[in-house]
């Protein structure tokens, strides 16, 4: 019996059947959402953002204690990272689409990791500023490259759902890394240890990405003159404009929350808990919204998320006014309204972000996935930057209350634009007939 099986296996027909079985098994593996390569990209993305966020809340303290930097100098030093990341992202989309994606991924991840060693060796404020500013370049390229590779390794039938889950790794790192960083600093009082930790975690992420098996993709042609569409997805310009509005709102909130809470609401030390609840909302919404994404209901997911976020921002702004009316129960409402708005904003953004990312990818040909990813990230960054700038100007002249009322108006304008124009704009340009 064994001899017959052996003869059949090594016969021409047997080899053909065996090869067919292997191809079928490989196809079944490739149709799985949680395939090996996707899990590796998720893990590497977690390492990337963990290395970033473990230092973020402590860098102002480091600059103040180690170099004696003033508040305005600290803001100037740290803003360079964001500016460089913003500048690099459109070019990153072009490189991801025009060259082997894994090569771009590995080079940008290696550069991102090596820059953490620069923090250890920066002996003056000028050197630290240079290192920090240049570090934003590989970070911007890496976020585009890693998310594009994640899309590549997903089966087409599970892509929209997978993009939604992909963001969980960001959110989990955002929730855990600052807590770990602050705990280690209080335990050891050593910034050097934190820099070494970030360096080690980043290189671990690089090693995980290095083990990914990627399929060669059709790359965008590099012939002819360069055009704007190589760097920004013109087919998705209105989706990008909508994302600018939502990034603007979060830019104001994230940068002026602490001082607004202290001066207007009398809440001190609650910023960490606020963002922890926001992260929890982001994670819950991505898990809950996976079913709608799996069914291809992108516009429905986006609409629901935008409306939930609008309620959250409005609740946050109304807290001081309603608390004043309630008088006796004001402290209870302030507590519930303040932290409840964090959960709502997190839930809304968690539904909205993957829906908009999917919609931008769906209006782009496969050869422009990198450009689509960079477009949505650049749009968010532009909105964040405008929010930080204009929010500070309005707060200086009219107060923080006026700045946050502006947030509500901009958010409402973004929601109105989506229902009046953006939804039909997407449906007319959508290249993926399985989503709507």
C-alpha positions in Angstrom: 0.0 0.0 0.0 2.8 2.4 0.9 4.6 1.4 -2.3 1.6 2.2 -4.4 1.2 5.6 -2.6 4.8 6.4 -3.2 4.6 5.4 -6.9 1.5 7.6 -7.3 3.1 10.6 -5.5 6.2 10.5 -7.7 4.3 10.0 -10.9 3.5 13.0 -13.2 -0.1 13.0 -12.2 0.7 12.6 -8.6 3.1 15.6 -8.7 0.5 17.7 -10.4 -2.1 16.8 -7.8 0.3 17.5 -5.0 1.2 20.9 -6.5 -2.5 21.7 -6.8 -3.1 20.8 -3.2 -0.2 23.1 -2.1 -1.6 25.9 -4.2 -5.1 25.4 -2.8 -3.8 25.3 0.8 -1.7 28.4 0.1 -4.8 30.2 -1.3 -6.9 29.2 1.7 -4.1 30.6 3.9 -4.0 33.8 1.9 -7.8 34.3 2.3 -7.5 34.3 6.1 -7.6 37.8 7.6 -5.2 36.9 10.5 -2.6 35.4 8.2 1.1 35.2 9.3 2.2 38.3 7.3 -0.7 40.5 8.5 0.0 39.6 12.1 3.7 40.4 11.6 2.8 43.8 10.1 0.4 44.5 13.0 3.1 43.6 15.6 5.7 45.7 13.8 3.3 48.7 13.7 2.8 48.3 17.5 6.5 48.4 18.0 6.8 51.4 15.8 4.3 53.4 17.7 5.3 52.1 21.1 8.9 53.4 20.5 7.4 56.7 19.5 4.9 57.2 22.3 7.1 55.9 25.1 9.1 59.1 24.8 6.4 61.6 23.8 5.1 62.7 27.2 8.6 62.9 28.7 10.6 64.8 26.1 9.4 68.2 27.3 10.6 67.3 30.8 13.9 66.0 29.3 14.5 69.2 27.4 13.7 71.3 30.5 15.9 69.4 32.9 18.8 68.4 30.7 19.2 71.5 28.6 17.3 74.1 30.6 15.0 74.8 27.6 12.1 77.3 28.1 8.5 76.5 27.1 8.6 78.3 23.8 11.9 76.6 22.8 10.5 73.2 23.8 7.6 73.7 21.5 9.9 74.8 18.7 12.2 71.8 19.1 9.4 69.3 19.2 7.4 70.8 16.3 10.2 70.0 13.9 9.5 66.3 14.0 5.9 66.9 12.9 6.9 69.3 10.1 9.5 66.9 8.7 7.1 64.0 8.8 4.5 66.0 7.0 7.0 67.0 4.3 8.2 63.4 3.8 4.9 61.7 3.5 3.9 62.7 -0.1 7.4 61.7 -1.3 7.0 58.4 0.7 3.9 57.6 -1.2 5.7 58.1 -4.5 8.7 55.9 -3.4 6.4 53.1 -2.0 4.5 53.0 -5.4 7.6 53.3 -7.6 10.1 51.0 -5.9 9.9 47.6 -4.1 7.7 48.2 -1.1 9.5 46.0 1.3 12.8 47.6 0.4 11.4 51.1 1.2 9.9 49.7 4.4 13.1 48.1 5.7 15.2 51.2 4.9 12.8 53.6 6.5 12.4 51.4 9.6 16.2 51.0 10.0 16.6 54.8 9.8 13.7 55.4 12.2 15.4 53.0 14.8 18.9 54.4 14.4 17.8 58.0 15.2 17.0 56.9 18.7 20.7 56.4 19.2 21.1 60.0 18.1 19.2 61.1 21.2 21.7 59.3 23.4 24.6 61.0 21.7 23.2 64.5 21.4 25.2 66.5 24.0 23.8 70.0 23.2 20.3 71.4 22.6 21.2 72.2 19.0 22.3 68.7 18.3 19.2 67.3 19.9 17.0 69.7 17.8 18.7 68.5 14.6 18.3 64.8 15.5 14.6 65.3 16.6 13.8 67.3 13.4 15.4 64.8 11.0 13.8 61.9 12.9 10.4 62.9 11.5 11.4 62.0 8.0 11.8 58.2 8.4 8.8 58.2 10.7 6.6 59.8 8.0 8.0 57.3 5.4 7.6 54.3 7.7 4.0 54.9 8.6 3.1 55.1 4.9 5.2 52.0 3.9 4.1 49.8 6.8 0.4 50.5 6.2 0.7 50.0 2.5 2.4 46.6 3.0 -0.4 45.7 5.4 -2.9 46.3 2.6 -0.8 44.2 0.2 -0.7 41.1 2.5 -4.5 41.3 3.2 -6.7 39.1 1.0 -8.8 41.4 -1.2 -12.1 39.9 0.2 -11.1 41.0 3.8 -9.2 44.2 3.0 -11.7 46.8 4.3 -12.1 44.8 7.6 -8.4 44.3 7.9 -7.6 48.0 7.6 -10.0 48.7 10.4 -8.2 46.2 12.7 -4.8 47.5 11.7 -5.4 50.7 13.6 -5.8 48.7 16.8 -2.0 48.3 17.0 -1.6 52.1 16.9 -4.3 52.6 19.6 -2.9 49.9 21.9 0.6 51.5 21.7 -0.9 54.9 22.3 -2.7 53.6 25.4 0.2 51.6 26.9 3.5 53.3 25.9 3.1 56.6 27.7 2.1 54.7 30.9 5.1 52.4 30.6 7.5 55.4 29.9 6.2 57.5 32.9 6.3 54.4 35.2 9.9 53.6 34.2 11.0 57.2 34.6 9.5 57.5 38.1 11.2 54.2 39.0 14.6 54.9 37.6 14.7 58.7 36.9 16.8 57.7 33.8 16.0 59.2 30.4 18.9 57.2 29.0 17.1 54.0 29.9 14.0 55.2 27.9 16.1 56.0 24.9 17.6 52.6 24.9 14.2 51.0 25.4 12.8 52.9 22.3 15.9 51.9 20.3 15.5 48.2 21.2 11.8 48.1 20.5 12.2 49.8 17.2 14.9 47.3 16.1 12.6 44.5 17.2 9.9 45.9 15.0 12.4 46.1 12.1 13.3 42.4 12.7 9.6 41.4 12.5 9.0 43.3 9.3 12.1 41.7 7.8 10.5 38.3 8.1 7.4 39.3 6.1 6.9 37.5 2.7 5.6 40.1 0.3 4.2 39.5 -3.2 5.8 41.6 -6.0 3.3 44.4 -6.8 2.7 46.2 -10.1 4.5 49.5 -9.6 3.6 52.9 -10.9 5.6 53.8 -14.1 8.4 56.3 -13.5 8.5 57.4 -17.1 7.7 60.9 -18.1 7.6 64.1 -16.1 6.6 64.1 -12.5 3.1 65.3 -11.7 1.2 66.3 -8.6 -0.7 63.0 -8.8 2.5 61.1 -8.0 2.6 62.7 -4.6 -1.1 63.5 -3.8 -4.1 61.4 -4.9 -6.1 64.0 -7.0 -8.9 61.5 -7.4 -9.5 61.7 -3.6 -9.0 65.4 -3.0 -12.4 65.9 -1.4 -11.8 63.0 1.0 -8.5 64.6 1.9 -10.3 68.0 2.5 -12.8 66.3 4.8 -9.9 64.7 6.7 -8.3 68.1 7.2 -11.4 69.3 9.0 -11.4 66.3 11.4 -7.6 66.6 12.0 -8.1 70.3 12.8 -10.5 69.4 15.6 -8.3 66.8 17.2 -5.3 69.1 16.9 -7.0 71.8 19.0 -8.2 69.2 21.5 -5.0 67.3 22.0 -2.8 70.4 22.4 -5.0 72.6 24.5 -7.0 70.1 26.5 -4.8 70.2 29.7 -4.8 74.0 30.0 -8.5 74.3 29.1 -9.4 71.7 31.7 -7.4 73.4 34.4 -8.4 77.1 33.7 -12.1 76.6 32.6 -13.2 73.3 34.2 -11.0 73.2 37.3 -9.7 69.7 36.4 -6.0 69.1 37.1 -4.1 65.9 36.3 -7.0 64.4 34.3 -5.3 64.6 30.9 -3.8 61.1 31.0 -7.1 59.6 31.9 -8.9 61.5 29.2 -6.6 60.2 26.5 -6.7 56.7 28.0 -10.5 56.8 27.6 -10.2 58.2 24.1 -7.9 55.2 23.2 -10.3 52.8 24.7 -13.1 54.3 22.6 -10.9 54.0 19.5 -10.2 50.3 20.2 -13.8 49.4 20.9 -15.1 51.2 17.8 -12.6 49.3 15.6 -13.7 46.0 17.0 -17.4 46.9 16.8 -17.2 48.5 13.3 -15.4 45.5 11.8 -18.7 43.9 10.8 -19.8 47.0 8.8 -16.4 47.2 7.1 -16.6 43.5 6.3 -19.9 44.1 4.5 -18.4 47.1 2.6 -20.5 49.7 4.3 -17.8 52.4 4.2 -20.0 55.5 3.9 -22.3 54.2 6.7 -19.3 53.6 9.0 -17.9 57.1 8.2 -21.2 58.8 8.7 -21.9 57.1 12.1 -18.4 57.9 13.3 -18.5 61.6 12.3 -21.9 62.1 14.1 -20.6 60.4 17.3 -17.5 62.6 17.3 -19.6 65.7 16.7 -21.7 64.8 19.8 -18.5 64.2 21.8 -17.0 67.6 20.8 -20.3 69.4 21.5 -20.6 67.7 24.9 -17.1 68.7 25.8 -17.8 72.4 24.9 -21.1 72.5 26.7 -19.7 71.1 30.0 -18.8 74.5 31.6 -22.1 76.1 30.5 -24.4 73.3 31.6 -22.4 72.8 34.8 -23.1 76.5 35.7 -26.8 76.0 35.1 -27.0 72.9 37.2 -25.2 74.6 40.1 -25.6 72.0 42.9 -24.8 69.0 40.6 -22.2 70.8 38.5 -19.3 68.7 39.7 -21.0 65.5 38.7 -21.9 66.7 35.3 -18.4 68.1 34.8 -16.9 64.8 35.6 -19.3 62.7 33.4 -19.4 65.2 30.5 -15.6 65.7 30.4 -14.7 62.0 30.5 -17.8 60.9 28.5 -16.7 63.2 25.7 -13.4 61.4 25.5 -15.1 58.1 25.0 -17.4 59.5 22.4 -14.6 61.2 20.4 -12.6 58.0 20.5 -15.5 55.9 19.4 -16.3 58.4 16.5 -12.8 58.7 15.3 -12.3 54.9 15.5 -15.3 54.4 13.1 -14.4 57.4 10.9 -10.7 56.9 10.3 -10.6 53.4 8.8 -13.7 54.2 6.7 -12.0 57.3 5.1 -8.7 55.3 4.7 -10.6 52.6 2.9 -12.5 55.1 0.7 -9.3 56.8 -0.3 -7.7 53.4 -1.3 -10.9 52.5 -3.2 -10.7 55.5 -5.5 -7.0 54.8 -6.3 -5.7 52.1 -8.7 -3.6 49.4 -7.0 -0.4 51.0 -8.3 -1.2 54.1 -6.2 -1.9 52.6 -2.8 1.1 54.3 -1.3 0.0 57.6 -2.6 -3.5 57.0 -1.3 -2.1 56.2 2.2 0.1 59.2 2.2 -2.8 61.5 1.1 -5.0 60.6 4.0 -2.1 60.9 6.5 -0.9 64.3 5.0 -4.5 65.6 5.2 -4.8 64.7 8.8 -1.4 66.2 9.6 -2.3 69.5 7.8 -5.5 69.6 9.8 -3.6 69.0 13.1 -1.1 71.7 12.3 -3.8 74.2 11.4 -5.6 73.3 14.6 -2.6 73.9 16.8 -1.8 77.2 15.0 -5.3 78.8 14.8 -6.4 77.3 18.1 -3.5 79.1 19.9 -4.2 82.4 18.1 -7.9 82.4 18.9 -7.3 81.3 22.5 -4.8 84.2 22.9 -7.3 86.8 21.7 -10.8 85.4 22.5 -10.1 82.6 25.1 -10.1 78.8 25.1 -13.9 78.7 25.1 -14.0 80.4 21.7 -11.2 78.1 20.4 -13.3 75.0 21.3 -16.5 76.5 19.9 -14.6 76.8 16.6 -13.8 73.1 16.9 -17.5 72.3 17.0 -18.2 74.5 14.0 -15.4 73.0 11.9 -16.5 69.5 12.8 -20.1 70.3 11.9 -18.9 71.8 8.6 -17.0 68.5 7.9 -20.0 66.4 8.7 -22.2 68.6 6.5 -19.7 68.4 3.6 -19.7 64.6 3.8 -23.4 64.3 3.5 -23.9 67.0 0.9 -20.9 66.2 -1.4 -18.2 63.8 -0.2 -20.4 60.7 -0.1 -21.5 61.1 -3.8 -17.9 62.1 -4.7 -16.6 58.8 -3.4 -19.4 56.7 -5.0 -18.8 58.2 -8.4 -15.0 57.4 -8.3 -15.1 54.2 -6.4 -13.1 51.4 -8.2 -14.2 48.6 -5.8 -17.7 47.5 -6.6 -17.9 45.4 -3.4 -18.0 48.5 -1.1 -20.4 51.5 -0.9 
